């Protein structure tokens, strides 16, 4: 990377942070340092990372970011909080380049993997959550909805953003299959247990007798429920069973841990969460999965910088 060109870009980036982002001087300093450290890392290890000799900043993408993270956290013992700040500065830098230089943002969809400690404290609740499927539920509209939310989120790994788009359901397909129709007229066939199918049939009868919007998620007055209302309903359900309130995403994370603990392979977990990249699952798996990823990194030419002895 040409130093003069980089200095010019960094000057423009600093102005961008000052004028458009209105960031505090200390934050600007941290973000600028983050870019410099990332670029220095790539310059030092460009051969191990298989970066072209005459590379440009847009040649650096997710793989280089991940190698940089591994080095800073595993070799230099950075704390996660420090890494989060650093990655934020780098992401804003690429957004700036995409807007000002009209170049593609190679890390547009990059997300820092969640820390296992963020969800580990809930692992003890998995057995209690599994018991919820065996308990009777309140025989009301909300009771049916709470039980279905548990099935969609925990049993099927669906996000609340996807669940809220369900418009109708047909439970009479092949045995154990339910067809869900969404806002865009697309449908998806999903597996349902016999008990859950009975709940769904009972719920469909309830909403058929309510005047108002012809939708899947409605209240007693026939008005469409929002995602926030479904989340509140889920929280209330957990509190009723003497469990702490839980977000839909946390519940999905626990479902991955549950199926992983029962022996589900990585491909099955990818299908459950509808993700293509393994790194999206790395914080949800046990240590054996992390060991497997480390082996892949050590064998892959562009990820060898994660091995301390090779740096």
RABEL-V478618 format. One record per backbone hydrogen bond with DSSP energy under -1.0 kcal/mol. CO is the residue of the C=O (numbers start at 1). NH is the residue of the N-H. E is the energy in kcal/mol with one decimal. If there is no record, write none. Layout:
co={CO;CO}
nh={NH;NH}
e={E;E}
This chain:
co={2;3;4;5;6;7;8;9;10;11;12;13;14;15;16;16;17;24;25;26;27;28;29;30;31;32;33;34;35;36;37;38;39;40;41;45;46;56;57;61;62;63;64;65;66;67;68;69;70;71;71;72;79;80;81;82;83;84;85;86;87;88;89;90;91;92;93;94;95;96;97;105;107;115;116;119;120;122;123;125;126;127;131;138;140;141;142;143;144;145;146;147;148;149;150;150;151;152;159;160;162;163;168;170;174;176;177;178;179;180;181;181;182;186;188;190;193;194;195;196;197;198;199;200;201;202;203;204;207;213;217;219;222;223;226;227;228;229;230;231;232;233;234;235;236;238;239;247;248;249;250;251;252;253;254;255;256;257;258;259;260;265;266;267;268;269;270;270;277;278;281;286;287;288;289;290;291;292;293;294;295;296;300;303;304;307;308}
nh={6;7;8;9;10;11;12;13;14;15;16;17;18;19;20;21;23;28;29;30;31;32;33;34;35;36;37;38;39;40;41;42;43;44;45;49;51;59;60;65;66;67;68;69;70;71;72;73;74;75;76;78;83;84;85;86;87;88;89;90;91;92;93;94;95;96;97;98;99;100;101;108;110;118;120;122;123;125;126;129;130;131;134;140;144;145;146;147;148;149;150;151;152;153;154;155;156;158;163;164;165;166;181;179;177;192;173;190;170;188;167;168;185;182;180;178;197;198;199;200;201;202;203;204;205;206;207;208;210;215;225;222;213;219;230;231;232;233;234;235;236;237;238;239;240;243;242;251;252;253;254;255;256;257;258;259;260;261;262;264;263;269;270;271;272;273;274;275;280;281;284;290;291;292;293;294;295;296;297;298;299;300;303;306;307;310;311}
e={-2.3;-2.8;-1.9;-2.2;-2.9;-1.9;-1.8;-2.5;-2.3;-1.8;-2.2;-2.2;-2.0;-3.2;-1.5;-1.9;-2.2;-2.4;-2.4;-2.0;-2.5;-2.5;-2.2;-2.0;-1.7;-2.1;-2.6;-2.2;-2.7;-2.5;-2.3;-2.1;-2.3;-2.4;-2.2;-2.2;-2.9;-1.9;-1.3;-2.1;-2.7;-2.1;-2.4;-2.5;-2.4;-2.2;-2.6;-2.5;-2.5;-1.8;-1.7;-2.5;-1.9;-2.5;-1.6;-2.1;-2.7;-2.0;-1.9;-1.8;-2.6;-2.2;-1.7;-2.0;-2.0;-2.2;-2.1;-2.5;-1.8;-2.9;-2.6;-1.2;-1.5;-1.9;-2.1;-1.8;-1.7;-1.8;-1.4;-2.6;-2.4;-1.3;-1.3;-2.3;-2.3;-2.1;-2.6;-1.9;-2.3;-2.4;-1.9;-1.5;-2.9;-2.8;-1.6;-1.4;-1.2;-2.3;-2.5;-2.4;-1.0;-1.9;-2.8;-2.6;-2.1;-2.2;-1.0;-3.0;-2.7;-2.1;-3.5;-1.4;-1.8;-2.6;-2.7;-2.7;-2.3;-1.7;-1.7;-2.5;-2.6;-2.3;-2.3;-2.5;-1.7;-1.5;-2.3;-1.6;-1.2;-1.6;-2.4;-2.0;-2.6;-2.0;-1.9;-2.4;-2.3;-2.0;-2.2;-2.5;-2.4;-1.9;-2.0;-2.4;-2.3;-2.6;-2.0;-2.1;-2.1;-2.2;-2.1;-1.6;-1.7;-2.0;-2.5;-2.6;-2.4;-2.5;-1.3;-2.7;-1.7;-1.9;-2.4;-2.1;-2.1;-2.2;-1.3;-1.6;-1.2;-2.1;-1.8;-1.2;-2.4;-1.8;-2.3;-2.3;-1.8;-1.8;-2.5;-2.3;-1.6;-1.7;-1.6;-1.6;-1.6;-1.5;-1.2}
